[in-house]
Amino acid sequence: MKYEVIVVGGGHAGIEAAHATSKIGHETLLITGNIKNIGDMPCNPSIGGTSKGVIVREIDALGGLMGKIADRSTLQMKMLNGSKGPAVRCLRAQADKESYPRAMQETLLKLPNLTVMENIVEDIIVDDNKIGGVILKDGTKIECEVLILTTGTYLKSEILRGSEKISEGPHGEKRSDNLSDNLAKLGFKIIRLKTGTPPRIDAKSCDFSKMKEELGDEEKWHFSFDGDSTYDVHKQEKCYLIYTNKNTHNIIRENLSKSAMYGGYVSGIGPRYCPSIEDKIVKFADKEKHILFLEPQSMEVGSAYYDALYLQGFSTSMPVDVQEKMVHSLEGLENAKILEYAYAIEYDAIDPLQIMPSLESKLIEGLFTAGQINGTSGYEEAAGQGIVAGINASKKLRGFEPLILKRNESYIGVLIDDLVTKGTIEPYRMLTSRAEFRLILRHDNADLRLRNYGYECGLIDDDQKKKLDEKVAGIETLKNEIKKMKVSKEILEQYVENARTMSVEELMKRPDITKDVLFEVCPNLKDINGDVFEEVSIDVKYEGYIVKTYKDAEKLIKLESKQIPDDIDYGKVYNLASEARQKLEAIRPRTIAQASRISGVNPADISILAVYLRKEYGKNE
């Protein structure tokens, strides 16, 4: 049995990878421990969020699935940071945990070039440092030309509550016992990571009168550029806001030694930016309260998630008896019934410094990795890597250069560059602050940035490309028209002081002129496509900042064009600092730009390296 591509793991990374390779036309095998868990959301019932929402838009722009399926399973949708600048605006959807994975499974199982198998991979076949296939738990061998590992949290995973430790994956699923050990034998550095999840609460046992309602936006949103969301904006499900209190904090402090983390039962390193409630109480001891949210998981009557609320922000590894006390200390949850207790989960991952920006391994040709195996956390970060791994697996099979997304092109590019250049010792989470060019990496322009890449790869069809071209043309037309469109002094007097006749372009630049005012003074603008109008409004209002950002990005692009030969011997680059030499040798950066971002490599080292390349290779002239 042989396939062009094998994808191991049916989580968010595996879905996007398998969808990409099969849709492009490669015979693909997806191997997963449980077919019914494909697209499962084992933790929070949401898609998107700060910076993550932009990643979902980027996945959709490239031709991926996450945004489309999220749009079809939305319970509530919000634009986060809507009152702030466009650089930090991001969509977040409460997603239905029942309909989301079902829609994913239905979509994948219809793909003509995709076979799905239920099994566990315990080893890989390598011949002369090239991938040859996989070995299943029962010893069966399956050959392939390219392998993509997207194993999530299933490598030697262990569930922890207090001193209790159970060898299984999320929801009691089967784990892979030997794959990470076998990868270590091949030279991979294995790291141990930890994440966690909060309790699930029976909605019927909650007193919502003591909580603050959190509603969805009145404006309808969608992740996908190819269609509208199916949810009814007037019938969105409610979330509820509550806070921890002194009693909660005292219970946690009194039982810290019983926590799996603080009791010494955890060896993995947890996520800094998504800490457990114990971590919050210890590290932010001065805070009297911490915000929590009760979030719906499914509205499908009879499903396991119906009436089971997710207690966002209350992740813990305490034993169950302590969890009972903690939950009952919260206002509105005094009589709450816990349907599923919180837990921490430890798992193996590989050091991402051992992969290239294409997500292909440096150690074994034809082996790609994506998602939590690379040290990330979050559905969106995994899916973003998955589609890039799938695209580049296809490019390798066809003998093409890989798609390397730059830091000025996408959040996915920032994510991958951070992993392969800086590495991580804890689950990596994408933040807007990690993207130095975030003003041009916005929610609204992901299609303008990335859709052509998707078209070139074969994931975007002619109709989608035509729609993009029409949007681009519409933007250019509107930008030209607003320079000519004038609004008289008489009309503007009721809106601005010292009114004078002004062009619409001038009005758009003014912070005191809202979209509603523009529509009043120039009714013709109401007929403009909404996406086109938004794009032009942002480009005009923030023109100075955007121009500066593009100039900064051009400097990066010049440095990215300065390639470092694969065969360079850093031992011959005299006067490099010893730390810089070690880091450069270990990471083997592709470009001067990537080298400059390595921790421990300073500007003086970069100058020395540039001089050496110019002298020995005639590079960087």
C-alpha positions as CSV (number, residue, x, y, z in Angstrom):
1,M,0.0,0.0,0.0
2,K,1.5,3.4,-1.0
3,Y,0.3,7.0,-1.1
4,E,1.8,10.2,-2.3
5,V,1.0,11.8,1.0
6,I,0.2,10.5,4.5
7,V,-1.1,12.9,7.1
8,V,-1.0,11.6,10.7
9,G,-3.7,13.2,12.9
10,G,-7.2,14.5,12.3
11,G,-7.1,17.7,14.3
12,H,-7.1,21.2,12.9
13,A,-3.6,21.0,11.4
14,G,-4.2,17.5,9.9
15,I,-7.5,18.6,8.4
16,E,-6.0,21.6,6.5
17,A,-3.0,19.6,5.4
18,A,-5.0,16.7,4.1
19,H,-7.6,19.0,2.5
20,A,-4.8,20.9,0.7
21,T,-2.9,17.9,-0.7
22,S,-6.0,16.0,-1.8
23,K,-7.7,19.1,-3.3
24,I,-4.5,19.9,-5.3
25,G,-4.7,16.3,-6.7
26,H,-2.4,14.1,-4.6
27,E,-3.5,10.7,-3.4
28,T,-3.6,11.3,0.3
29,L,-4.1,9.1,3.4
30,L,-5.3,10.6,6.6
31,I,-4.6,8.4,9.6
32,T,-6.4,9.3,12.9
33,G,-7.1,7.5,16.1
34,N,-10.8,8.1,15.9
35,I,-12.6,9.2,12.8
36,K,-15.4,10.6,14.8
37,N,-13.0,13.0,16.5
38,I,-11.8,14.6,13.2
39,G,-12.3,18.4,13.7
40,D,-12.9,17.9,17.4
41,M,-12.6,20.9,19.7
42,P,-11.2,19.3,22.9
43,C,-10.8,22.6,24.7
44,N,-12.5,26.0,24.2
45,P,-15.7,26.2,22.0
46,S,-14.5,29.1,19.9
47,I,-12.7,29.9,16.7
48,G,-10.7,33.1,16.3
49,G,-9.9,35.7,18.9
50,T,-7.1,38.3,19.3
51,S,-4.7,37.8,16.3
52,K,-6.1,34.3,15.9
53,G,-9.2,35.6,14.0
54,V,-6.8,37.1,11.4
55,I,-5.1,33.7,11.1
56,V,-8.5,32.1,10.3
57,R,-9.0,34.7,7.6
58,E,-5.6,34.0,6.2
59,I,-6.3,30.3,6.1
60,D,-9.5,31.0,4.2
61,A,-7.6,33.4,1.8
62,L,-5.2,30.5,1.0
63,G,-8.1,28.1,0.3
64,G,-8.5,26.4,3.7
65,L,-11.5,25.1,5.5
66,M,-11.5,26.5,9.0
67,G,-13.3,29.8,8.3
68,K,-16.0,28.3,6.1
69,I,-16.9,25.6,8.7
70,A,-16.8,28.2,11.5
71,D,-19.3,30.3,9.6
72,R,-21.6,27.3,9.3
73,S,-21.5,26.5,13.1
74,T,-21.6,29.9,14.7
75,L,-23.5,30.4,18.0
76,Q,-22.3,33.9,18.6
77,M,-19.9,36.3,16.7
78,K,-18.0,39.3,17.9
79,M,-15.5,41.7,16.4
80,L,-12.9,42.1,19.2
81,N,-11.4,45.6,19.6
82,G,-13.9,47.1,17.3
83,S,-13.5,50.5,18.9
84,K,-9.8,50.4,18.4
85,G,-7.6,50.7,15.4
86,P,-7.9,48.2,12.5
87,A,-4.5,46.6,13.3
88,V,-5.9,44.8,16.4
89,R,-9.5,44.0,15.2
90,C,-10.2,40.3,15.1
91,L,-13.3,38.1,14.8
92,R,-14.2,35.6,17.5
93,A,-17.0,33.1,17.1
94,Q,-18.6,30.8,19.7
95,A,-18.7,27.6,17.6
96,D,-21.0,24.6,18.0
97,K,-18.9,21.7,19.2
98,E,-21.3,19.3,17.7
99,S,-21.9,20.8,14.2
100,Y,-18.3,22.0,13.6
101,P,-16.6,18.6,13.6
102,R,-19.5,17.0,11.8
103,A,-19.3,19.6,9.0
104,M,-15.5,19.0,8.8
105,Q,-15.9,15.3,8.6
106,E,-18.6,15.5,5.9
107,T,-16.4,17.9,3.9
108,L,-13.2,15.7,4.1
109,L,-14.9,12.4,3.5
110,K,-16.3,13.7,0.2
111,L,-12.8,14.6,-1.2
112,P,-12.0,12.4,-4.2
113,N,-8.3,12.0,-3.5
114,L,-8.5,11.4,0.2
115,T,-8.7,8.1,2.1
116,V,-9.3,8.2,5.9
117,M,-8.0,5.4,8.1
118,E,-8.6,4.8,11.8
119,N,-5.3,3.6,13.4
120,I,-2.3,4.8,15.5
121,V,1.1,5.5,14.0
122,E,4.0,4.4,16.2
123,D,7.0,4.7,14.0
124,I,8.1,6.1,10.6
125,I,10.1,4.5,7.8
126,V,13.3,6.3,6.9
127,D,15.7,5.3,4.1
128,D,18.9,7.3,3.6
129,N,17.5,10.3,5.5
130,K,14.4,10.3,3.3
131,I,10.9,9.5,4.4
132,G,9.5,6.2,3.3
133,G,6.3,5.7,5.1
134,V,4.8,4.8,8.5
135,I,4.4,1.8,10.8
136,L,1.1,1.3,12.5
137,K,0.4,0.0,16.0
138,D,-0.2,-3.5,14.7
139,G,3.1,-3.5,12.7
140,T,1.5,-2.7,9.3
141,K,3.7,-0.6,7.0
142,I,2.3,2.0,4.6
143,E,4.6,3.7,2.1
144,C,4.5,7.4,1.1
145,E,6.6,10.0,-0.7
146,V,5.8,12.7,1.8
147,L,4.7,12.5,5.4
148,I,3.0,15.2,7.5
149,L,2.9,14.7,11.3
150,T,0.1,16.6,13.0
151,T,-0.2,14.6,16.2
152,G,-1.6,17.3,18.5
153,T,-1.4,16.4,22.2
154,Y,-1.4,12.6,21.6
155,L,2.4,11.9,21.8
156,K,2.8,10.0,25.2
157,S,0.0,12.2,26.5
158,E,-1.0,12.0,30.2
159,I,-4.1,13.5,31.9
160,L,-3.4,15.0,35.3
161,R,-5.8,15.9,38.2
162,G,-3.9,16.4,41.4
163,S,-1.7,13.3,42.0
164,E,-3.8,11.2,39.5
165,K,-2.1,10.6,36.2
166,I,-3.8,8.7,33.4
167,S,-2.0,7.7,30.2
168,E,-4.5,8.8,27.5
169,G,-5.3,11.7,25.2
170,P,-8.2,14.2,25.5
171,H,-11.6,12.7,26.2
172,G,-10.0,9.4,27.1
173,E,-8.8,8.8,23.6
174,K,-5.9,6.4,22.6
175,R,-2.5,8.0,22.6
176,S,0.7,7.2,20.6
177,D,3.0,5.5,23.0
178,N,6.2,5.1,20.9
179,L,6.2,7.7,18.1
180,S,8.1,10.4,20.0
181,D,10.6,8.0,21.3
182,N,11.3,6.7,17.8
183,L,11.6,10.3,16.5
184,A,14.2,10.8,19.3
185,K,16.2,7.8,18.0
186,L,16.3,9.5,14.6
187,G,17.9,12.6,16.2
188,F,14.9,14.8,17.0
189,K,15.1,16.8,20.2
190,I,11.9,16.0,22.2
191,I,10.4,18.6,24.5
192,R,7.7,18.0,27.1
193,L,4.8,20.5,27.1
194,K,1.6,21.0,29.1
195,T,-1.8,22.6,28.6
196,G,-5.1,22.4,30.4
197,T,-8.8,22.8,30.2
198,P,-11.5,24.1,32.7
199,P,-14.6,22.4,34.1
200,R,-17.8,22.1,32.1
201,I,-20.9,23.2,34.1
202,D,-24.6,22.1,33.7
203,A,-26.5,25.2,32.6
204,K,-29.6,24.1,34.5
205,S,-27.7,24.4,37.8
206,C,-26.6,28.0,37.2
207,D,-28.1,31.2,38.6
208,F,-27.8,33.5,35.7
209,S,-29.4,36.4,37.5
210,K,-26.1,36.9,39.3
211,M,-24.1,37.1,36.1
212,K,-23.6,39.7,33.4
213,E,-24.9,38.8,29.9
214,E,-22.4,39.0,27.0
215,L,-24.1,39.3,23.7
216,G,-23.0,39.0,20.1
217,D,-22.6,41.9,17.8
218,E,-25.6,43.4,16.1
219,E,-23.7,43.5,12.8
220,K,-23.3,40.2,11.0
221,W,-19.7,39.0,10.4
222,H,-18.1,36.1,8.6
223,F,-14.7,34.6,8.5
224,S,-14.8,33.3,4.9
225,F,-14.3,35.6,1.9
226,D,-16.5,33.2,-0.2
227,G,-19.9,33.5,1.5
228,D,-21.9,34.8,4.4
229,S,-22.4,33.2,7.7
230,T,-25.6,31.1,8.2
231,Y,-26.3,32.3,11.8
232,D,-29.2,34.6,12.6
233,V,-27.7,37.8,14.0
234,H,-30.9,38.3,16.1
235,K,-30.8,34.8,17.6
236,Q,-27.2,34.5,18.9
237,E,-26.6,32.5,22.1
238,K,-25.5,34.4,25.2
239,C,-22.3,34.1,27.1
240,Y,-22.1,35.1,30.8
241,L,-19.4,37.0,32.7
242,I,-18.5,36.3,36.3
243,Y,-15.4,36.9,38.6
244,T,-13.4,34.9,41.1
245,N,-13.4,36.3,44.6
246,K,-11.5,36.1,47.9
247,N,-13.1,32.8,48.9
248,T,-12.1,31.3,45.5
249,H,-8.5,32.5,46.0
250,N,-8.3,31.2,49.5
251,I,-9.5,27.7,48.5
252,I,-6.8,27.6,45.8
253,R,-4.0,28.8,48.1
254,E,-5.0,26.3,50.8
255,N,-4.8,23.5,48.3
256,L,-1.9,24.5,46.1
257,S,0.1,21.4,47.1
258,K,-2.7,19.2,45.7
259,S,-2.5,20.8,42.3
260,A,-0.7,18.6,39.7
261,M,1.4,21.6,38.8
262,Y,2.3,22.9,42.2
263,G,2.4,19.5,43.8
264,G,5.3,18.5,41.6
265,Y,3.4,16.0,39.4
266,V,3.9,18.0,36.1
267,S,7.2,17.8,34.2
268,G,6.0,19.7,31.1
269,I,6.1,23.5,30.7
270,G,2.7,25.2,30.4
271,P,1.5,28.2,28.3
272,R,2.5,31.6,29.7
273,Y,-0.3,33.4,27.9
274,C,-3.1,31.0,28.9
275,P,-2.3,30.2,32.5
276,S,-4.2,28.0,34.9
277,I,-6.3,29.6,37.6
278,E,-3.6,28.4,40.1
279,D,-1.0,30.3,38.1
280,K,-3.1,33.4,38.1
281,I,-3.5,33.4,41.9
282,V,0.2,32.8,42.5
283,K,1.7,35.1,39.9
284,F,-0.9,37.9,40.3
285,A,-1.4,37.7,44.1
286,D,-2.3,41.4,44.2
287,K,-5.4,41.0,42.1
288,E,-8.6,40.6,44.1
289,K,-10.5,39.0,41.2
290,H,-10.1,37.4,37.8
291,I,-12.6,37.5,35.0
292,L,-14.3,34.3,33.8
293,F,-16.8,33.5,31.1
294,L,-19.5,30.8,30.8
295,E,-19.8,29.9,27.2
296,P,-22.3,27.7,25.4
297,Q,-20.8,24.6,23.6
298,S,-23.7,23.4,21.5
299,M,-27.4,24.1,20.8
300,E,-28.1,20.6,19.4
301,V,-30.6,19.1,21.8
302,G,-29.5,15.6,22.9
303,S,-25.8,16.2,22.2
304,A,-23.2,15.7,24.9
305,Y,-22.4,19.4,24.8
306,Y,-26.0,20.7,25.0
307,D,-26.5,22.6,28.3
308,A,-22.8,22.1,29.1
309,L,-21.2,25.4,29.6
310,Y,-17.4,26.0,29.3
311,L,-16.0,27.9,32.2
312,Q,-13.4,30.0,30.3
313,G,-10.5,31.2,32.4
314,F,-10.8,28.5,35.1
315,S,-8.3,25.9,33.8
316,T,-7.0,23.9,36.6
317,S,-5.2,20.6,37.5
318,M,-6.7,20.4,41.0
319,P,-8.2,17.1,42.2
320,V,-12.0,16.8,41.7
321,D,-13.0,17.5,45.4
322,V,-11.1,20.8,45.3
323,Q,-12.6,21.7,42.0
324,E,-16.0,21.3,43.5
325,K,-15.2,23.8,46.2
326,M,-13.6,26.2,43.8
327,V,-16.6,26.2,41.4
328,H,-19.1,26.5,44.2
329,S,-17.3,29.6,45.5
330,L,-18.2,31.5,42.4
331,E,-21.2,33.8,42.4
332,G,-24.0,32.2,40.4
333,L,-22.4,28.8,40.6
334,E,-23.1,28.0,44.3
335,N,-25.2,25.0,43.4
336,A,-23.5,24.2,40.1
337,K,-23.2,20.7,38.8
338,I,-19.9,19.9,37.2
339,L,-20.4,17.7,34.1
340,E,-16.7,17.3,33.3
341,Y,-13.9,18.1,35.6
342,A,-10.9,20.2,34.5
343,Y,-7.5,18.6,33.8
344,A,-4.0,19.3,32.7
345,I,-2.5,17.3,29.9
346,E,1.2,16.7,29.2
347,Y,2.5,15.6,25.8
348,D,5.7,15.4,23.7
349,A,6.6,17.8,20.9
350,I,9.7,18.4,18.8
351,D,12.1,21.3,19.1
352,P,10.9,23.6,16.2
353,L,14.4,24.7,15.6
354,Q,14.8,21.4,13.8
355,I,12.3,22.3,11.0
356,M,12.6,24.7,8.1
357,P,10.3,27.7,7.2
358,S,8.6,25.3,4.8
359,L,7.8,23.1,7.8
360,E,9.9,20.3,6.4
361,S,12.2,18.6,8.8
362,K,15.9,19.5,8.6
363,L,16.8,15.9,9.6
364,I,14.6,13.8,7.2
365,E,13.7,14.8,3.7
366,G,10.0,14.6,3.0
367,L,8.9,14.8,6.6
368,F,6.7,17.8,7.5
369,T,5.3,18.7,10.9
370,A,2.5,21.0,11.8
371,G,0.5,22.1,14.9
372,Q,1.2,21.2,18.5
373,I,4.0,18.8,17.6
374,N,5.9,22.0,16.7
375,G,5.2,23.5,20.1
376,T,2.2,25.7,19.4
377,S,-1.1,26.0,21.2
378,G,-4.5,26.8,19.7
379,Y,-6.7,25.5,16.9
380,E,-6.0,28.4,14.7
381,E,-2.2,28.3,15.0
382,A,-2.4,24.5,14.2
383,A,-4.6,25.0,11.2
384,G,-2.4,27.8,9.8
385,Q,0.6,25.5,9.9
386,G,-1.4,22.6,8.5
387,I,-2.3,24.4,5.3
388,V,1.3,25.6,4.8
389,A,2.6,22.1,5.4
390,G,0.0,20.7,2.9
391,I,0.9,23.3,0.3
392,N,4.6,22.7,0.6
393,A,4.2,18.9,0.6
394,S,2.5,19.3,-2.7
395,K,5.2,21.7,-4.0
396,K,7.9,19.2,-3.0
397,L,6.2,16.4,-4.9
398,R,6.0,18.6,-8.0
399,G,9.6,19.8,-7.7
400,F,8.6,23.5,-7.0
401,E,10.1,25.9,-4.5
402,P,8.3,26.0,-1.2
403,L,5.8,28.7,-0.2
404,I,7.6,30.8,2.5
405,L,5.2,33.4,4.0
406,K,7.1,36.5,5.1
407,R,6.6,38.4,8.4
408,N,5.2,41.3,6.4
409,E,2.7,39.1,4.5
410,S,0.8,37.2,7.2
411,Y,0.4,36.2,10.9
412,I,1.0,32.6,9.7
413,G,4.4,33.8,8.4
414,V,5.2,35.4,11.8
415,L,4.2,32.3,13.6
416,I,6.3,29.9,11.5
417,D,9.3,32.3,11.5
418,D,9.2,32.6,15.3
419,L,9.1,28.9,15.7
420,V,11.9,28.0,13.3
421,T,14.1,31.0,14.3
422,K,13.6,31.5,18.0
423,G,12.2,28.1,19.0
424,T,10.0,27.7,22.1
425,I,10.1,26.1,25.5
426,E,6.4,26.5,26.2
427,P,3.3,26.2,24.1
428,Y,3.5,29.1,21.6
429,R,0.5,31.4,21.3
430,M,0.1,34.0,18.6
431,L,-0.4,37.6,19.8
432,T,-0.8,40.8,17.8
433,S,2.3,42.2,19.6
434,R,4.4,39.5,17.9
435,A,3.7,41.0,14.5
436,E,5.8,44.1,13.9
437,F,3.9,44.8,10.7
438,R,0.4,44.3,12.1
439,L,-1.0,47.5,10.6
440,I,-0.8,45.8,7.2
441,L,-1.7,42.3,8.4
442,R,-5.3,43.1,9.1
443,H,-8.6,41.2,9.2
444,D,-9.9,43.1,6.2
445,N,-7.1,42.6,3.8
446,A,-6.1,38.9,4.2
447,D,-7.5,38.1,0.8
448,L,-5.5,40.9,-0.9
449,R,-2.4,39.5,0.8
450,L,-2.7,35.8,0.3
451,R,-5.4,34.7,-2.1
452,N,-3.1,34.9,-5.1
453,Y,-0.8,32.3,-3.4
454,G,-3.9,30.1,-2.9
455,Y,-4.7,30.4,-6.6
456,E,-1.2,29.6,-7.7
457,C,-1.2,26.5,-5.5
458,G,-4.5,25.3,-6.9
459,L,-6.6,25.8,-3.7
460,I,-8.5,28.8,-5.1
461,D,-10.6,28.4,-8.2
462,D,-11.2,30.8,-11.1
463,D,-14.5,32.2,-9.6
464,Q,-12.8,33.0,-6.3
465,K,-9.9,34.6,-8.2
466,K,-12.4,36.7,-10.3
467,K,-14.0,37.9,-7.1
468,L,-10.6,39.0,-5.8
469,D,-9.8,40.8,-9.0
470,E,-13.1,42.6,-8.9
471,K,-12.4,43.7,-5.3
472,V,-9.0,45.0,-6.3
473,A,-10.4,46.9,-9.2
474,G,-13.2,48.3,-7.0
475,I,-10.7,49.6,-4.5
476,E,-8.7,51.4,-7.1
477,T,-11.8,52.9,-8.7
478,L,-13.1,54.1,-5.4
479,K,-9.8,55.6,-4.4
480,N,-9.7,57.6,-7.6
481,E,-13.4,58.7,-7.3
482,I,-13.2,60.0,-3.7
483,K,-10.5,62.4,-4.8
484,K,-13.0,64.0,-7.2
485,M,-16.1,63.7,-5.1
486,K,-16.8,67.0,-3.3
487,V,-19.1,67.8,-0.4
488,S,-20.2,71.4,-0.1
489,K,-19.5,73.8,2.8
490,E,-23.2,74.1,3.4
491,I,-23.7,70.4,3.9
492,L,-20.7,70.0,6.1
493,E,-21.5,72.9,8.4
494,Q,-23.7,70.7,10.7
495,Y,-20.9,68.2,11.1
496,V,-17.6,70.1,11.4
497,E,-16.3,73.4,12.7
498,N,-15.0,75.9,10.2
499,A,-16.6,74.0,7.4
500,R,-15.4,74.3,3.8
501,T,-16.0,72.4,0.6
502,M,-14.0,69.2,0.9
503,S,-13.3,66.0,-1.1
504,V,-14.6,62.7,0.3
505,E,-11.0,61.6,0.6
506,E,-10.3,64.6,2.9
507,L,-13.4,63.7,5.0
508,M,-12.3,60.1,5.3
509,K,-9.0,61.2,6.9
510,R,-10.8,63.1,9.7
511,P,-11.1,61.2,12.9
512,D,-14.4,62.9,13.7
513,I,-16.1,61.8,10.5
514,T,-17.8,58.4,10.9
515,K,-19.1,56.0,8.3
516,D,-22.6,57.1,9.1
517,V,-21.8,60.7,8.5
518,L,-20.1,59.9,5.2
519,F,-23.2,58.1,4.1
520,E,-25.4,61.1,5.0
521,V,-23.3,63.7,3.3
522,C,-22.6,61.5,0.3
523,P,-25.4,59.0,-0.2
524,N,-23.8,57.4,-3.3
525,L,-21.3,55.7,-1.0
526,K,-24.0,53.4,0.3
527,D,-24.0,51.6,-3.0
528,I,-20.3,50.7,-2.8
529,N,-19.5,47.1,-1.9
530,G,-19.0,47.0,1.9
531,D,-15.6,45.2,1.8
532,V,-14.3,47.7,-0.8
533,F,-15.5,50.7,1.2
534,E,-13.9,49.3,4.4
535,E,-10.6,48.7,2.7
536,V,-10.5,52.2,1.1
537,S,-11.6,53.9,4.4
538,I,-8.7,52.2,6.3
539,D,-6.1,52.9,3.6
540,V,-7.1,56.6,3.5
541,K,-7.5,57.2,7.2
542,Y,-4.2,55.5,8.2
543,E,-2.3,56.4,5.0
544,G,0.7,57.9,6.7
545,Y,1.2,55.0,9.1
546,I,0.6,52.4,6.4
547,V,3.2,54.1,4.1
548,K,5.7,54.0,6.9
549,T,5.0,50.4,7.6
550,Y,5.5,49.4,4.0
551,K,8.8,51.3,4.0
552,D,9.9,49.3,7.0
553,A,8.7,46.1,5.4
554,E,10.8,46.9,2.3
555,K,13.9,46.9,4.4
556,L,13.0,43.4,5.7
557,I,12.3,42.2,2.1
558,K,15.8,43.4,1.1
559,L,17.4,41.4,3.9
560,E,15.2,38.4,3.1
561,S,16.6,38.4,-0.4
562,K,20.1,38.0,1.0
563,Q,20.4,34.3,1.0
564,I,22.9,32.3,3.1
565,P,24.3,29.2,1.3
566,D,23.2,25.9,2.8
567,D,26.8,24.7,2.9
568,I,28.3,27.6,4.8
569,D,30.8,26.6,7.5
570,Y,30.3,29.1,10.4
571,G,33.5,27.9,11.9
572,K,35.3,29.8,9.1
573,V,33.5,33.1,9.8
574,Y,36.2,34.7,11.9
575,N,35.4,37.1,14.8
576,L,31.8,35.9,15.3
577,A,30.9,35.8,19.0
578,S,30.9,32.2,20.2
579,E,27.2,32.3,21.1
580,A,26.3,33.6,17.7
581,R,28.3,30.9,16.0
582,Q,26.6,28.2,18.0
583,K,23.1,29.6,17.3
584,L,23.8,30.1,13.6
585,E,25.2,26.6,13.3
586,A,22.2,25.1,15.1
587,I,19.4,27.0,13.3
588,R,21.0,27.4,9.9
589,P,19.0,30.5,8.9
590,R,18.1,30.8,5.2
591,T,18.6,34.6,5.0
592,I,20.4,37.5,6.6
593,A,17.0,38.7,7.9
594,Q,16.3,35.4,9.6
595,A,19.8,35.4,11.1
596,S,19.2,38.9,12.5
597,R,16.2,37.6,14.5
598,I,18.0,34.8,16.3
599,S,18.4,35.5,20.0
600,G,22.1,35.8,20.8
601,V,23.1,37.0,17.3
602,N,23.7,40.8,17.6
603,P,24.1,43.5,14.8
604,A,28.0,43.2,15.0
605,D,27.7,39.4,14.2
606,I,25.4,40.2,11.3
607,S,27.9,42.7,9.9
608,I,30.7,40.2,10.1
609,L,28.5,37.5,8.4
610,A,27.5,39.9,5.6
611,V,31.2,40.8,4.9
612,Y,32.1,37.1,4.9
613,L,29.3,36.2,2.4
614,R,30.3,39.0,0.1
615,K,33.9,38.0,0.2
616,E,33.5,34.2,-0.1
617,Y,30.3,33.9,-2.2
618,G,29.9,37.3,-3.8
619,K,26.6,37.6,-1.9
620,N,24.6,40.6,-0.6
621,E,26.1,43.1,-3.0
